[in-house]
Amino acid sequence: MEAVKKNLAGWGNYPATAAFVETPRDERDFKDLLKKEPVIARGLGRSYGDQATNKGNYVAICTHMNRFLGWDEKEGVLECEAGVSLEEIINTFTPKGWLPMICPGTKFVTIGGAIANDIHGKAHHIDGSFVNCVNSFNILLADGSVVTASRTENADLFWANFGGLGLLGIILTAKIKLRKIETTYFRQKSLVIKNLDHMLESLAKYDHEFNYVVAWIDAMATDDKIGSGVLTMGNAAKLNELPEKLKADPLKLHTTSKLSVPIFLPGFALNNFTVKILNRVIAFVQNSSKDFIHYEKFFFPLDAINNWNKGYGKRGFVQYQFVIPTENGKQNLTEILKMISASGCTPFLNVFKTLGESQGIISFPFKGYTLAIDFPVTDRLFEFTPKLDAKVLEVGGRLYLGKDALLEESMFKQMYPQVKEWLAIKQKYDPTNKFSSDIARRVGLVL
């Protein structure tokens, strides 16, 4: 293989750095890469920040390692290479009556990336994060060996990889469980939310009635409308529940999107005025009157627009996602939302939901409330996020490393005190930092 120097960024197009990029096709190619340390694996580039960038070093694009290796239909267990995407799984197995168990906001995610970021979706309070559908994986370690990691074999390596951002090795293959389905539709209910009291009451009520619960929240609302938005809930639809017109093709697949943002929009396109208008449009769309909705719109609404990230302009955007405990949740959320609405940082596409219990060592979720906010990159944002970080930490919360682009090391280590345990595992398996990345050096996930 021959490395090519390229500028790389995450989905937020910030930050961008130059690295030497190679595209391995098999295990031998990956082992050759270990001679060119440090290296980080990269899938489809849907992490938002610098999780899969590596300034001045090596990046391995893993998307050519995308073969299916085995399928146990009785148990619903798929063995595949780590470069397989959720979309490829959906295209192949949905006509057979199976879907991935854990679906985030996009299907353009590789299995390796799903493990590295321990992705989660609308049903975390029920299904947990991606670790719950992984039986085992094979990983290439710094010493050139390939080992299997599972809950019973090399268990420390298994748990440390979920949320470990690919910093312990390169995952080559994995065995994952799929979910048996009768249809590709969901029974959906939407509810207009008046304020934060109404939001939290509704979440507490519907989290027990629906497996999938998520809210769009108006982060620019003020006074008695703070916390207003639209709550959307759903459960998988059974075949006998579908109306006759949908029964004709109950396992319908998504189509390839023809919509696209072809160029970076000018930076002034998103401002407080335009975002207020767009928020009203989003609220109208989210408050759907349809009883049944296809998985494509239910799980992956933004996938309908290719390159939608360009809408934030050339400077890019940061997706800021935090989780805080439910205890004193109303008071803490009110204070945080007031900070955001007064920041002048134009919050957009704000997703709110509850999370269940924690899983991996430095995996993001724990039982509490989570809010993900898109902020266009501006000078003002760099002044604001440290204040927001401090507030999140003060109330017992933390940020999602799989999306972060700005968190500083000292703040990260206060949010994740269990990082000491993770670093001990890093010392055991990669003592010379053969696996590193921009975010690893930024927040201190290197030795």
ABEGO torsion letter per residue (X at the ends): XBBBBBBBBBAAGOBBBBBBBBBBABAAAAAAAAABOBBBBBBAGABABAAABBBGBBBBBAAABABBABBBAAAGBBBBBAABBAAAAAAAAAAAGBBBABBBABABBBAAAAAAAGBBBAAAAAAEBAAAABABBBBBBAAGBBBBBBAABGAAAAAAABGAGGAAEBBABBBBBBBBBABABBBBBBBBBABAAAAAAAAAAAAAABABBBBBBBAABBEAABGBEBBBBBBBBBAAABBAAAAABAABBBBBBABBBABBBBAAABBAAAAAAAAAAAAAAABBABABBBAAAAABAAAABBGAAAAAEAAEBBBBBBBBBABGAAAAAAAAAAAAAAAGAGBBGBBBBBBBBBBBAABABBBEBBBBBBBBBBAAAAAAAAAAAAAAAAAGBBBBAAABAABBAAAAAAABAAAAAAAAAAAAABAAGABBBAAAAAAGABX
